[in-house]
Amino acid sequence: MLIVSIVAALALLLCGGGGTAAFLTLRNVESGEGAKEPAEAVDAFLTAVYRERDAKKAASHVCAASRDDKKIAAKVAEVRGYVEQHKSPRFSWPRPKVDNQTGDRATVSTKVTMTTSDEKVADQELRFTVVRKTGWRVCEIA
């Protein structure tokens, strides 16, 4: 029982220390200015991905803690694939809606619609978690 307690205490110490180190490392990593409003951050991110198809620009709208250049590039490549597979697809969405905002954290939702010239339509409901440090940035998409 003593050994289990010692191992548990060491594990807790290591995890806590790692979490603290990660927090201190990541807390001020944001560079440049984010959006002035949560909905603006989501709109800028969607524009970069769906209309401009620019992974680097899309990444600039994502918070540092969640930024994964490979995943963002994969999403942009997926959208490019839609453009190649369908007849003149257009992507649109209404102004993103702030569902909940508490201090420096907000939940924002919108529906992205793809419409093709041969009148095919596909919708995708999206919910974003947006965080403010040096402006608002997208941190999670569901």
N, CA, C and O atoms as a MOPAC input file, in Angstrom:
PM7 MOZYME 1SCF
protein

 N      0.81700 1    -1.18600 1     0.00000 1
 C      0.00000 1     0.00000 1     0.00000 1
 C      0.86800 1     1.25900 1     0.00000 1
 O      0.53200 1     2.24700 1    -0.65200 1
 N      1.96800 1     1.22200 1     0.72200 1
 C      2.88100 1     2.35800 1     0.78100 1
 C      3.49200 1     2.63200 1    -0.59300 1
 O      3.64100 1     3.78600 1    -0.99700 1
 N      3.84000 1     1.56400 1    -1.30200 1
 C      4.43600 1     1.72400 1    -2.63700 1
 C      3.42300 1     2.34900 1    -3.59200 1
 O      3.77000 1     3.22600 1    -4.38300 1
 N      2.17400 1     1.89800 1    -3.52000 1
 C      1.12600 1     2.45700 1    -4.38400 1
 C      0.94300 1     3.94100 1    -4.08600 1
 O      0.79400 1     4.73600 1    -5.01400 1
 N      0.94900 1     4.32400 1    -2.84200 1
 C      0.79800 1     5.73100 1    -2.45900 1
 C      1.95800 1     6.57000 1    -2.97600 1
 O      1.75400 1     7.68300 1    -3.46100 1
 N      3.18100 1     6.04000 1    -2.87300 1
 C      4.36700 1     6.76600 1    -3.35900 1
 C      4.30300 1     6.93400 1    -4.87300 1
 O      4.56100 1     8.02000 1    -5.39200 1
 N      3.95400 1     5.84700 1    -5.58700 1
 C      3.84700 1     5.91300 1    -7.04800 1
 C      2.76000 1     6.91200 1    -7.45400 1
 O      2.96200 1     7.70200 1    -8.37600 1
 N      1.62100 1     6.88400 1    -6.77900 1
 C      0.53700 1     7.82000 1    -7.09200 1
 C      0.96900 1     9.26500 1    -6.84300 1
 O      0.65600 1    10.15400 1    -7.63500 1
 N      1.68000 1     9.49600 1    -5.75400 1
 C      2.16100 1    10.84600 1    -5.43400 1
 C      3.15400 1    11.32800 1    -6.48300 1
 O      3.10500 1    12.48500 1    -6.90100 1
 N      4.06000 1    10.44000 1    -6.91300 1
 C      5.03000 1    10.81600 1    -7.95600 1
 C      4.32800 1    11.10300 1    -9.28000 1
 O      4.66500 1    12.06500 1    -9.96900 1
 N      3.35400 1    10.27100 1    -9.63200 1
 C      2.61300 1    10.49100 1   -10.87700 1
 C      1.88400 1    11.82700 1   -10.84100 1
 O      1.88900 1    12.57100 1   -11.82100 1
 N      1.25600 1    12.12800 1    -9.70500 1
 C      0.55500 1    13.40100 1    -9.55100 1
 C      1.52000 1    14.57300 1    -9.66400 1
 O      1.21000 1    15.57900 1   -10.30300 1
 N      2.68000 1    14.44300 1    -9.04800 1
 C      3.68800 1    15.50000 1    -9.10000 1
 C      4.18000 1    15.71600 1   -10.52700 1
 O      4.31300 1    16.85400 1   -10.97500 1
 N      4.45100 1    14.61800 1   -11.24400 1
 C      4.93800 1    14.72900 1   -12.61800 1
 C      3.87700 1    15.32300 1   -13.54000 1
 O      4.17700 1    16.19300 1   -14.35700 1
 N      2.63900 1    14.85200 1   -13.40700 1
 C      1.55300 1    15.38200 1   -14.24500 1
 C      1.29700 1    16.85200 1   -13.94700 1
 O      1.14300 1    17.65900 1   -14.86400 1
 N      1.25100 1    17.19600 1   -12.67600 1
 C      1.04300 1    18.58900 1   -12.28700 1
 C      2.16400 1    19.47900 1   -12.77700 1
 O      1.92000 1    20.58100 1   -13.26800 1
 N      3.39400 1    19.00700 1   -12.64800 1
 C      4.54700 1    19.78300 1   -13.11800 1
 C      4.53700 1    19.94200 1   -14.62300 1
 O      4.86200 1    21.01000 1   -15.14100 1
 N      4.16000 1    18.87300 1   -15.33500 1
 C      4.07600 1    18.94200 1   -16.80400 1
 C      2.98200 1    19.88800 1   -17.24500 1
 O      3.15700 1    20.65000 1   -18.19600 1
 N      1.84100 1    19.84100 1   -16.55000 1
 C      0.74000 1    20.74800 1   -16.88100 1
 C      1.12100 1    22.19800 1   -16.63800 1
 O      0.79300 1    23.07500 1   -17.43800 1
 N      1.81100 1    22.44800 1   -15.54000 1
 C      2.26000 1    23.80600 1   -15.23000 1
 C      3.26300 1    24.28600 1   -16.27100 1
 O      3.19000 1    25.42600 1   -16.72900 1
 N      4.19500 1    23.42000 1   -16.64400 1
 C      5.19300 1    23.79400 1   -17.66000 1
 C      4.51700 1    24.08600 1   -19.00000 1
 O      4.87000 1    25.04900 1   -19.68000 1
 N      3.54800 1    23.25400 1   -19.37600 1
 C      2.82400 1    23.48300 1   -20.63100 1
 C      2.07400 1    24.80600 1   -20.58700 1
 O      2.08400 1    25.55900 1   -21.56100 1
 N      1.42200 1    25.09500 1   -19.45800 1
 C      0.69200 1    26.35600 1   -19.31300 1
 C      1.63600 1    27.54100 1   -19.46000 1
 O      1.34500 1    28.48300 1   -20.19700 1
 N      2.75800 1    27.49500 1   -18.76600 1
 C      3.70300 1    28.61100 1   -18.81900 1
 C      4.30200 1    28.76900 1   -20.20500 1
 O      4.58200 1    29.88500 1   -20.64100 1
 N      4.49900 1    27.66000 1   -20.89700 1
 C      5.07200 1    27.71500 1   -22.23500 1
 C      4.07600 1    28.26600 1   -23.24700 1
 O      4.44900 1    29.05300 1   -24.11700 1
 N      2.80500 1    27.85700 1   -23.14100 1
 C      1.82200 1    28.19600 1   -24.16400 1
 C      1.02900 1    29.46800 1   -23.91100 1
 O      0.37000 1    29.96600 1   -24.82400 1
 N      1.07300 1    30.00500 1   -22.70700 1
 C      0.16400 1    31.10300 1   -22.38400 1
 C      0.39600 1    32.36900 1   -23.19400 1
 O     -0.55800 1    33.11100 1   -23.42800 1
 N      1.61000 1    32.64900 1   -23.63000 1
 C      1.87200 1    33.88500 1   -24.37300 1
 C      2.43400 1    33.61800 1   -25.76300 1
 O      3.23800 1    34.40400 1   -26.26400 1
 N      2.02200 1    32.51700 1   -26.39400 1
 C      2.58300 1    32.14000 1   -27.68100 1
 C      1.87300 1    32.82100 1   -28.84400 1
 O      2.39500 1    32.82200 1   -29.95900 1
 N      0.70600 1    33.39700 1   -28.61600 1
 C     -0.03800 1    34.03400 1   -29.69600 1
 C      0.78300 1    35.18100 1   -30.28100 1
 O      1.36700 1    35.98400 1   -29.55400 1
 N      0.81100 1    35.23800 1   -31.59700 1
 C      1.50100 1    36.35400 1   -32.23700 1
 C      0.50000 1    37.08100 1   -33.12700 1
 O     -0.40800 1    36.46700 1   -33.68700 1
 N      0.67100 1    38.36300 1   -33.24800 1
 C     -0.25300 1    39.15500 1   -34.04700 1
 C     -1.56100 1    39.37300 1   -33.31800 1
 O     -1.77600 1    38.85600 1   -32.22200 1
 N     -2.41200 1    40.13000 1   -33.92800 1
 C     -3.70400 1    40.44700 1   -33.33200 1
 C     -4.76400 1    39.49300 1   -33.85200 1
 O     -4.82800 1    39.20900 1   -35.04800 1
 N     -5.58800 1    39.00500 1   -32.95300 1
 C     -6.74000 1    38.21100 1   -33.33800 1
 C     -7.89900 1    39.13300 1   -33.67900 1
 O     -7.73500 1    40.35100 1   -33.75200 1
 N     -9.05900 1    38.55200 1   -33.88500 1
 C    -10.25100 1    39.31700 1   -34.23100 1
 C    -10.74800 1    40.12600 1   -33.02700 1
 O    -10.44000 1    39.80400 1   -31.88000 1
 N    -11.51500 1    41.17400 1   -33.30700 1
 C    -12.04700 1    42.02000 1   -32.24100 1
 C    -13.26600 1    41.40200 1   -31.56700 1
 O    -13.56800 1    41.72800 1   -30.41900 1
 N    -13.96400 1    40.51900 1   -32.26400 1
 C    -15.17500 1    39.88200 1   -31.74600 1
 C    -15.14200 1    38.38500 1   -32.04300 1
 O    -14.52100 1    37.97500 1   -33.02400 1
 N    -15.79100 1    37.55700 1   -31.22500 1
 C    -15.79900 1    36.11100 1   -31.46000 1
 C    -16.35600 1    35.71600 1   -32.83400 1
 O    -15.77200 1    34.87600 1   -33.51800 1
 N    -17.47600 1    36.31200 1   -33.23900 1
 C    -18.08500 1    35.97300 1   -34.53000 1
 C    -17.15800 1    36.35000 1   -35.68600 1
 O    -17.11200 1    35.65900 1   -36.70300 1
 N    -16.43100 1    37.43800 1   -35.52300 1
 C    -15.48200 1    37.89100 1   -36.54500 1
 C    -14.35200 1    36.87100 1   -36.71600 1
 O    -13.90000 1    36.63500 1   -37.83600 1
 N    -13.89500 1    36.27000 1   -35.62100 1
 C    -12.83500 1    35.25500 1   -35.68200 1
 C    -13.30400 1    34.03600 1   -36.47300 1
 O    -12.56600 1    33.50100 1   -37.30000 1
 N    -14.53300 1    33.60700 1   -36.21300 1
 C    -15.08000 1    32.44500 1   -36.91800 1
 C    -15.25800 1    32.75900 1   -38.39600 1
 O    -14.89900 1    31.94600 1   -39.24800 1
 N    -15.80600 1    33.92400 1   -38.71000 1
 C    -16.01500 1    34.31800 1   -40.10700 1
 C    -14.69100 1    34.37900 1   -40.86300 1
 O    -14.60700 1    33.91700 1   -42.00100 1
 N    -13.66100 1    34.94200 1   -40.24200 1
 C    -12.34500 1    35.03200 1   -40.89400 1
 C    -11.75500 1    33.63800 1   -41.12800 1
 O    -11.16200 1    33.38500 1   -42.17700 1
 N    -11.91700 1    32.73800 1   -40.15900 1
 C    -11.42400 1    31.37300 1   -40.30800 1
 C    -12.14600 1    30.66500 1   -41.45800 1
 O    -11.50600 1    30.04400 1   -42.30700 1
 N    -13.47500 1    30.76000 1   -41.48200 1
 C    -14.24800 1    30.11600 1   -42.54100 1
 C    -13.90400 1    30.68200 1   -43.91500 1
 O    -13.80800 1    29.93300 1   -44.88700 1
 N    -13.72100 1    31.97900 1   -44.00200 1
 C    -13.34400 1    32.60900 1   -45.27300 1
 C    -12.01000 1    32.07600 1   -45.76000 1
 O    -11.86300 1    31.76600 1   -46.94200 1
 N    -11.03000 1    31.96500 1   -44.86400 1
 C     -9.70600 1    31.45400 1   -45.24600 1
 C     -9.77600 1    30.01000 1   -45.72400 1
 O     -9.08500 1    29.63800 1   -46.67300 1
 N    -10.60100 1    29.19500 1   -45.07900 1
 C    -10.68800 1    27.77700 1   -45.44500 1
 C    -11.53100 1    27.57200 1   -46.70100 1
 O    -11.07300 1    26.93900 1   -47.65100 1
 N    -12.75900 1    28.09800 1   -46.71900 1
 C    -13.71200 1    27.75900 1   -47.77400 1
 C    -13.64500 1    28.63700 1   -49.01600 1
 O    -13.87600 1    28.14800 1   -50.12200 1
 N    -13.33700 1    29.90300 1   -48.86200 1
 C    -13.33100 1    30.78500 1   -50.03800 1
 C    -11.92800 1    31.00900 1   -50.58100 1
 O    -11.71400 1    30.94900 1   -51.79100 1
 N    -10.97300 1    31.26500 1   -49.69800 1
 C     -9.60200 1    31.53200 1   -50.15000 1
 C     -8.77900 1    30.26100 1   -50.24800 1
 O     -7.78000 1    30.21400 1   -50.96700 1
 N     -9.19800 1    29.22900 1   -49.52500 1
 C     -8.49100 1    27.93900 1   -49.47900 1
 C     -7.00300 1    28.15400 1   -49.20700 1
 O     -6.13600 1    27.67800 1   -49.93900 1
 N     -6.74400 1    28.88800 1   -48.12800 1
 C     -5.39000 1    29.28000 1   -47.73300 1
 C     -5.11800 1    28.76400 1   -46.31600 1
 O     -5.55500 1    29.36800 1   -45.33600 1
 N     -4.39600 1    27.64600 1   -46.21600 1
 C     -4.15000 1    27.00800 1   -44.91600 1
 C     -3.35200 1    27.91100 1   -43.98400 1
 O     -3.62500 1    27.95300 1   -42.78400 1
 N     -2.37900 1    28.62700 1   -44.51600 1
 C     -1.55800 1    29.50500 1   -43.67400 1
 C     -2.40700 1    30.62200 1   -43.07200 1
 O     -2.27200 1    30.95000 1   -41.89300 1
 N     -3.27100 1    31.19300 1   -43.88000 1
 C     -4.14100 1    32.26300 1   -43.39600 1
 C     -5.14500 1    31.70400 1   -42.38700 1
 O     -5.42900 1    32.34800 1   -41.37800 1
 N     -5.68000 1    30.52300 1   -42.64700 1
 C     -6.61700 1    29.89500 1   -41.70800 1
 C     -5.93500 1    29.66000 1   -40.36600 1
 O     -6.53400 1    29.89900 1   -39.31800 1
 N     -4.68900 1    29.19600 1   -40.39000 1
 C     -3.94800 1    28.92200 1   -39.15300 1
 C     -3.77300 1    30.18800 1   -38.32100 1
 O     -3.72100 1    30.11700 1   -37.09300 1
 N     -3.68300 1    31.32700 1   -38.96600 1
 C     -3.51200 1    32.58400 1   -38.21900 1
 C     -4.75900 1    32.94300 1   -37.40600 1
 O     -4.70500 1    33.81400 1   -36.53700 1
 N     -5.86900 1    32.28100 1   -37.68400 1
 C     -7.11600 1    32.53000 1   -36.95400 1
 C     -7.38300 1    31.45300 1   -35.89600 1
 O     -8.45300 1    31.42100 1   -35.28800 1
 N     -6.39300 1    30.56800 1   -35.68400 1
 C     -6.53100 1    29.47800 1   -34.71100 1
 C     -5.60300 1    29.76300 1   -33.53700 1
 O     -4.46900 1    30.20100 1   -33.72800 1
 N     -6.08900 1    29.51200 1   -32.31300 1
 C     -5.26500 1    29.76800 1   -31.13200 1
 C     -4.05800 1    28.82600 1   -31.12300 1
 O     -4.13700 1    27.70000 1   -31.61400 1
 N     -2.95700 1    29.29200 1   -30.56800 1
 C     -1.69700 1    28.54500 1   -30.58800 1
 C     -1.82500 1    27.17100 1   -29.94600 1
 O     -1.21600 1    26.21200 1   -30.42100 1
 N     -2.60000 1    27.05900 1   -28.88300 1
 C     -2.73100 1    25.77800 1   -28.18000 1
 C     -3.39600 1    24.71400 1   -29.05300 1
 O     -3.17200 1    23.52300 1   -28.83800 1
 N     -4.20500 1    25.11600 1   -30.02900 1
 C     -4.92500 1    24.16900 1   -30.88400 1
 C     -4.40200 1    24.12200 1   -32.30700 1
 O     -4.87700 1    23.31200 1   -33.10400 1
 N     -3.45500 1    24.94900 1   -32.64600 1
 C     -2.98300 1    25.04900 1   -34.02700 1
 C     -2.23000 1    23.78400 1   -34.43600 1
 O     -1.22200 1    23.42200 1   -33.82900 1
 N     -2.73200 1    23.12900 1   -35.46300 1
 C     -2.09200 1    21.94600 1   -36.03300 1
 C     -2.05700 1    22.16100 1   -37.54300 1
 O     -3.04700 1    21.92700 1   -38.23600 1
 N     -0.91300 1    22.60600 1   -38.04300 1
 C     -0.79700 1    22.97700 1   -39.45500 1
 C     -1.17400 1    21.83500 1   -40.39300 1
 O     -1.74200 1    22.07700 1   -41.45800 1
 N     -0.86700 1    20.60000 1   -40.01800 1
 C     -1.19800 1    19.45500 1   -40.87600 1
 C     -2.70700 1    19.25300 1   -40.97500 1
 O     -3.22300 1    18.98000 1   -42.05900 1
 N     -3.41200 1    19.38300 1   -39.86900 1
 C     -4.86500 1    19.22400 1   -39.88700 1
 C     -5.53600 1    20.35400 1   -40.65900 1
 O     -6.49500 1    20.12900 1   -41.39700 1
 N     -5.03000 1    21.55700 1   -40.48500 1
 C     -5.60100 1    22.69700 1   -41.20800 1
 C     -5.36600 1    22.53500 1   -42.70300 1
 O     -6.27300 1    22.76300 1   -43.50400 1
 N     -4.14700 1    22.14100 1   -43.08300 1
 C     -3.83700 1    21.91400 1   -44.50100 1
 C     -4.70400 1    20.78900 1   -45.07000 1
 O     -5.12900 1    20.85800 1   -46.22300 1
 N     -4.96600 1    19.75800 1   -44.27100 1
 C     -5.81300 1    18.65500 1   -44.72300 1
 C     -7.24400 1    19.12700 1   -44.96900 1
 O     -7.87600 1    18.70500 1   -45.93800 1
 N     -7.76200 1    19.99900 1   -44.10000 1
 C     -9.11400 1    20.53000 1   -44.28800 1
 C     -9.19500 1    21.38400 1   -45.54600 1
 O    -10.16200 1    21.28900 1   -46.30100 1
 N     -8.18500 1    22.21500 1   -45.77400 1
 C     -8.16100 1    23.05000 1   -46.98000 1
 C     -8.07400 1    22.15800 1   -48.21900 1
 O     -8.73000 1    22.43200 1   -49.22400 1
 N     -7.27700 1    21.10000 1   -48.15600 1
 C     -7.17100 1    20.15900 1   -49.28100 1
 C     -8.52000 1    19.46500 1   -49.52800 1
 O     -8.89400 1    19.22200 1   -50.67600 1
 N     -9.23900 1    19.15200 1   -48.45800 1
 C    -10.56800 1    18.54500 1   -48.57900 1
 C    -11.51900 1    19.49600 1   -49.31200 1
 O    -12.27900 1    19.07100 1   -50.18200 1
 N    -11.47400 1    20.76300 1   -48.96100 1
 C    -12.32600 1    21.75400 1   -49.63200 1
 C    -11.92700 1    21.89100 1   -51.09400 1
 O    -12.79100 1    21.99700 1   -51.96400 1
 N    -10.63300 1    21.89100 1   -51.37100 1
 C    -10.17700 1    21.93200 1   -52.77700 1
 C    -10.70100 1    20.72100 1   -53.54200 1
 O    -11.05300 1    20.82500 1   -54.71700 1
 N    -10.75100 1    19.57400 1   -52.86900 1
 C    -11.29800 1    18.36600 1   -53.49200 1
 C    -12.75500 1    18.54100 1   -53.86500 1
 O    -13.18100 1    18.09600 1   -54.93200 1
 N    -13.54100 1    19.19500 1   -52.98400 1
 C    -14.93500 1    19.47300 1   -53.31100 1
 C    -15.02400 1    20.32900 1   -54.56000 1
 O    -15.88400 1    20.10800 1   -55.41300 1
 N    -14.13800 1    21.30500 1   -54.66600 1
 C    -14.14100 1    22.22100 1   -55.81200 1
 C    -13.86100 1    21.44300 1   -57.09800 1
 O    -14.45500 1    21.73200 1   -58.13800 1
 N    -12.96300 1    20.46200 1   -57.03300 1
 C    -12.62100 1    19.67200 1   -58.21600 1
 C    -13.70500 1    18.65500 1   -58.56700 1
 O    -13.88800 1    18.33200 1   -59.74000 1
 N    -14.42200 1    18.14800 1   -57.57000 1
 C    -15.41200 1    17.08000 1   -57.79400 1
 C    -16.78400 1    17.59200 1   -58.20300 1
 O    -17.53900 1    16.86300 1   -58.84600 1
 N    -17.12400 1    18.81300 1   -57.85300 1
 C    -18.46600 1    19.32600 1   -58.09600 1
 C    -18.44900 1    20.48100 1   -59.08700 1
 O    -17.42200 1    21.12400 1   -59.30300 1
 N    -19.60600 1    20.72700 1   -59.68200 1
 C    -19.73100 1    21.80600 1   -60.66100 1
 C    -19.84500 1    23.15100 1   -59.96500 1
 O    -20.86400 1    23.44700 1   -59.33900 1
 N    -18.81800 1    23.95500 1   -60.07000 1
 C    -18.80000 1    25.32900 1   -59.55100 1
 C    -19.39500 1    25.45500 1   -58.15400 1
 O    -20.38200 1    26.16600 1   -57.96800 1
 N    -18.81100 1    24.77500 1   -57.16900 1
 C    -19.37200 1    24.89100 1   -55.81900 1
 C    -19.11800 1    26.27500 1   -55.21800 1
 O    -18.06400 1    26.87900 1   -55.41800 1
 N    -20.11600 1    26.75500 1   -54.47800 1
 C    -20.00700 1    28.00300 1   -53.73800 1
 C    -20.26800 1    27.68600 1   -52.27100 1
 O    -21.15700 1    26.89900 1   -51.94500 1
 N    -19.49900 1    28.29300 1   -51.40500 1
 C    -19.65600 1    28.08400 1   -49.97000 1
 C    -20.18800 1    29.36700 1   -49.35000 1
 O    -19.69300 1    30.45800 1   -49.63100 1
 N    -21.18900 1    29.22400 1   -48.51400 1
 C    -21.76000 1    30.40200 1   -47.85800 1
 C    -22.18100 1    30.03300 1   -46.44200 1
 O    -22.34500 1    28.86000 1   -46.10500 1
 N    -22.35000 1    31.05200 1   -45.63500 1
 C    -22.82000 1    30.88600 1   -44.26100 1
 C    -23.37000 1    32.22300 1   -43.79100 1
 O    -22.90400 1    33.28300 1   -44.21000 1
 N    -24.36800 1    32.15800 1   -42.91500 1
 C    -24.85000 1    33.41700 1   -42.33000 1
 C    -23.82100 1    33.93100 1   -41.33100 1
 O    -22.90300 1    33.20400 1   -40.94900 1
 N    -23.97100 1    35.15900 1   -40.91800 1
 C    -23.06200 1    35.70400 1   -39.90100 1
 C    -23.06800 1    34.76200 1   -38.70900 1
 O    -24.13200 1    34.44200 1   -38.18000 1
 N    -21.88300 1    34.30800 1   -38.27500 1
 C    -21.82500 1    33.41200 1   -37.11800 1
 C    -22.49200 1    34.05100 1   -35.89900 1
 O    -22.40600 1    35.26000 1   -35.68800 1
 N    -23.16000 1    33.20800 1   -35.10200 1
 C    -23.93100 1    33.66900 1   -33.94600 1
 C    -23.21000 1    33.28100 1   -32.65800 1
 O    -22.83500 1    32.12400 1   -32.47300 1
 N    -23.02100 1    34.25300 1   -31.77300 1
 C    -22.43200 1    33.98300 1   -30.46100 1
 C    -23.53300 1    33.40100 1   -29.58400 1
 O    -24.48200 1    34.09700 1   -29.22200 1
 N    -23.40000 1    32.11500 1   -29.24300 1
 C    -24.40300 1    31.43200 1   -28.42300 1
 C    -24.19100 1    31.69000 1   -26.93400 1
 O    -25.14500 1    31.77500 1   -26.16200 1
 N    -22.92200 1    31.81300 1   -26.54900 1
 C    -22.59400 1    31.99500 1   -25.13800 1
 C    -21.22700 1    32.66500 1   -25.05500 1
 O    -20.30300 1    32.28300 1   -25.77400 1
 N    -21.09700 1    33.64600 1   -24.19400 1
 C    -19.80800 1    34.31300 1   -23.98800 1
 C    -19.61700 1    34.58100 1   -22.50700 1
 O    -20.45200 1    35.21300 1   -21.86000 1
 N    -18.50300 1    34.08900 1   -21.98400 1
 C    -18.15500 1    34.29900 1   -20.58300 1
 C    -16.71000 1    34.76500 1   -20.53400 1
 O    -15.79600 1    33.97200 1   -20.76100 1
 N    -16.49400 1    36.02700 1   -20.24400 1
 C    -15.13900 1    36.56000 1   -20.16500 1
 C    -14.39300 1    36.40200 1   -21.47200 1
 O    -14.78200 1    36.97100 1   -22.49100 1
 N    -13.30800 1    35.62000 1   -21.44100 1
 C    -12.43700 1    35.45000 1   -22.60400 1
 C    -12.72500 1    34.16600 1   -23.37700 1
 O    -11.85300 1    33.67400 1   -24.09400 1
 N    -13.92000 1    33.62300 1   -23.24700 1
 C    -14.28900 1    32.38200 1   -23.92200 1
 C    -15.70600 1    32.52800 1   -24.48000 1
 O    -16.59700 1    33.05000 1   -23.81000 1
 N    -15.90100 1    32.05700 1   -25.72200 1
 C    -17.22600 1    32.15300 1   -26.33800 1
 C    -17.50600 1    30.90300 1   -27.16300 1
 O    -16.59400 1    30.23900 1   -27.65600 1
 N    -18.79200 1    30.60500 1   -27.29900 1
 C    -19.24500 1    29.53500 1   -28.17800 1
 C    -19.99400 1    30.20300 1   -29.32400 1
 O    -20.90100 1    31.00600 1   -29.10800 1
 N    -19.59600 1    29.85400 1   -30.54900 1
 C    -20.14000 1    30.49600 1   -31.74300 1
 C    -20.61900 1    29.39600 1   -32.68900 1
 O    -19.95800 1    28.36800 1   -32.82700 1
 N    -21.76100 1    29.60500 1   -33.33800 1
 C    -22.25900 1    28.59400 1   -34.27200 1
 C    -22.66200 1    29.22200 1   -35.59100 1
 O    -22.98100 1    30.40900 1   -35.67100 1
 N    -22.63900 1    28.39200 1   -36.62500 1
 C    -23.11600 1    28.78600 1   -37.94500 1
 C    -23.32900 1    27.52200 1   -38.77600 1
 O    -22.96000 1    26.42500 1   -38.35700 1
 N    -23.91700 1    27.68300 1   -39.93500 1
 C    -24.13700 1    26.56200 1   -40.84900 1
 C    -23.47600 1    26.89800 1   -42.17800 1
 O    -23.82500 1    27.88900 1   -42.81900 1
 N    -22.51600 1    26.06600 1   -42.59200 1
 C    -21.84300 1    26.24500 1   -43.88300 1
 C    -22.65300 1    25.48400 1   -44.93200 1
 O    -22.97700 1    24.31100 1   -44.74900 1
 N    -22.97500 1    26.16500 1   -46.03100 1
 C    -23.74000 1    25.56000 1   -47.11700 1
 C    -22.90300 1    25.56300 1   -48.38300 1
 O    -22.33700 1    26.58500 1   -48.77100 1
 N    -22.83300 1    24.38200 1   -49.02900 1
 C    -22.18200 1    24.28200 1   -50.33400 1
 C    -23.29100 1    24.11800 1   -51.37000 1
 O    -24.12700 1    23.22000 1   -51.26500 1
 N    -23.28700 1    24.99300 1   -52.36600 1
 C    -24.26600 1    24.94700 1   -53.44600 1
 C    -23.50800 1    24.83200 1   -54.76000 1
 O    -22.55000 1    25.56900 1   -54.99200 1
 N    -23.93200 1    23.91100 1   -55.62000 1
 C    -23.25700 1    23.72700 1   -56.91300 1
 C    -24.11200 1    24.31100 1   -58.03200 1
 O    -25.29900 1    24.58100 1   -57.84400 1
 N    -23.50000 1    24.50400 1   -59.19500 1
 C    -24.23100 1    25.08800 1   -60.31900 1
 C    -25.32200 1    24.15700 1   -60.83200 1
 O    -26.25800 1    24.61400 1   -61.48900 1
 N    -25.22000 1    22.84300 1   -60.54200 1
 C    -26.28100 1    21.92200 1   -60.93600 1
 C    -27.29900 1    21.70600 1   -59.80100 1
 O    -28.00800 1    20.70100 1   -59.76300 1
 N    -27.34900 1    22.68300 1   -58.88000 1
 C    -28.34600 1    22.78700 1   -57.82500 1
 C    -28.27100 1    21.71200 1   -56.74300 1
 O    -29.28500 1    21.38700 1   -56.12500 1
 N    -27.11100 1    21.17100 1   -56.51400 1
 C    -26.92000 1    20.28300 1   -55.37300 1
 C    -26.57900 1    21.15400 1   -54.16400 1
 O    -25.86700 1    22.15100 1   -54.28600 1
 N    -27.09000 1    20.76900 1   -53.00500 1
 C    -26.87300 1    21.55500 1   -51.79100 1
 C    -26.48400 1    20.61800 1   -50.65200 1
 O    -27.07500 1    19.55300 1   -50.47100 1
 N    -25.47800 1    21.03800 1   -49.89200 1
 C    -25.07200 1    20.29400 1   -48.69200 1
 C    -24.82600 1    21.29600 1   -47.57600 1
 O    -24.20200 1    22.33600 1   -47.78400 1
 N    -25.32900 1    20.96500 1   -46.37600 1
 C    -25.17200 1    21.83300 1   -45.21100 1
 C    -24.35500 1    21.13200 1   -44.14300 1
 O    -24.37300 1    19.90600 1   -44.03000 1
 N    -23.63400 1    21.93000 1   -43.35700 1
 C    -22.90800 1    21.40300 1   -42.20700 1
 C    -23.02700 1    22.40400 1   -41.06700 1
 O    -22.57700 1    23.54400 1   -41.17700 1
 N    -23.63900 1    21.96300 1   -39.96900 1
 C    -23.74500 1    22.78300 1   -38.76300 1
 C    -22.40300 1    22.73300 1   -38.04000 1
 O    -21.86000 1    21.64800 1   -37.82900 1
 N    -21.86700 1    23.87400 1   -37.66200 1
 C    -20.58500 1    23.93400 1   -36.96000 1
 C    -20.72400 1    24.75300 1   -35.68300 1
 O    -21.44300 1    25.75100 1   -35.63500 1
 N    -20.01400 1    24.30200 1   -34.65100 1
 C    -19.96500 1    25.00900 1   -33.37000 1
 C    -18.49200 1    25.20100 1   -33.02400 1
 O    -17.70400 1    24.25600 1   -33.04600 1
 N    -18.14100 1    26.44000 1   -32.70700 1
 C    -16.75700 1    26.81200 1   -32.44100 1
 C    -16.59800 1    27.26400 1   -30.99300 1
 O    -17.47800 1    27.91800 1   -30.43200 1
 N    -15.47300 1    26.91000 1   -30.40500 1
 C    -15.06600 1    27.51100 1   -29.13900 1
 C    -14.00000 1    28.52600 1   -29.50400 1
 O    -13.00400 1    28.18900 1   -30.14400 1
 N    -14.20900 1    29.76000 1   -29.10000 1
 C    -13.32100 1    30.86600 1   -29.45600 1
 C    -12.78000 1    31.46300 1   -28.15700 1
 O    -13.52800 1    31.67800 1   -27.20300 1
 N    -11.46400 1    31.72900 1   -28.13300 1
 C    -10.80800 1    32.23100 1   -26.92800 1
 C    -10.08800 1    33.53500 1   -27.24700 1
 O     -9.55400 1    33.71000 1   -28.34200 1
 N    -10.08100 1    34.45700 1   -26.26700 1
 C     -9.41300 1    35.74800 1   -26.45300 1
 C     -8.13100 1    35.79700 1   -25.62800 1
 O     -8.14800 1    35.59000 1   -24.41400 1
 N     -7.02700 1    36.07200 1   -26.30700 1
 C     -5.75600 1    36.39900 1   -25.64500 1
 C     -5.27800 1    37.71300 1   -26.25400 1
 O     -5.42700 1    38.77400 1   -25.64800 1
 N     -4.70900 1    37.64000 1   -27.44600 1
 C     -4.33600 1    38.86400 1   -28.16800 1
 C     -5.36600 1    39.07900 1   -29.27700 1
 O     -5.01300 1    39.27800 1   -30.43900 1
 N     -6.62300 1    39.03700 1   -28.90100 1
 C     -7.72700 1    39.05800 1   -29.84000 1
 C     -8.37600 1    37.68100 1   -29.83700 1
 O     -7.85900 1    36.74600 1   -29.22600 1
 N     -9.49900 1    37.56000 1   -30.51600 1
 C    -10.25100 1    36.30100 1   -30.54700 1
 C     -9.71900 1    35.37600 1   -31.62100 1
 O     -9.42000 1    35.79200 1   -32.74000 1
 N     -9.60700 1    34.08000 1   -31.24300 1
 C     -9.16200 1    33.04200 1   -32.18300 1
 C     -9.96700 1    31.76200 1   -31.94900 1
 O    -10.43000 1    31.50000 1   -30.83900 1
 N    -10.12400 1    30.97700 1   -33.00200 1
 C    -10.81400 1    29.69100 1   -32.94100 1
 C     -9.90700 1    28.68200 1   -32.23300 1
 O     -8.72700 1    28.56200 1   -32.56500 1
 N    -10.46300 1    27.96000 1   -31.25900 1
 C     -9.66600 1    26.95000 1   -30.53600 1
 C    -10.23600 1    25.54500 1   -30.67000 1
 O     -9.52100 1    24.56800 1   -30.45000 1
 N    -11.50900 1    25.42800 1   -31.02600 1
 C    -12.11800 1    24.10200 1   -31.15300 1
 C    -13.28700 1    24.18300 1   -32.10400 1
 O    -14.02000 1    25.17200 1   -32.12800 1
 N    -13.45700 1    23.12000 1   -32.90000 1
 C    -14.57700 1    23.04900 1   -33.84200 1
 C    -15.29900 1    21.72500 1   -33.61700 1
 O    -14.67700 1    20.66400 1   -33.56900 1
 N    -16.59500 1    21.80400 1   -33.48400 1
 C    -17.38900 1    20.57900 1   -33.30500 1
 C    -18.52100 1    20.54400 1   -34.32000 1
 O    -19.30500 1    19.59500 1   -34.33700 1

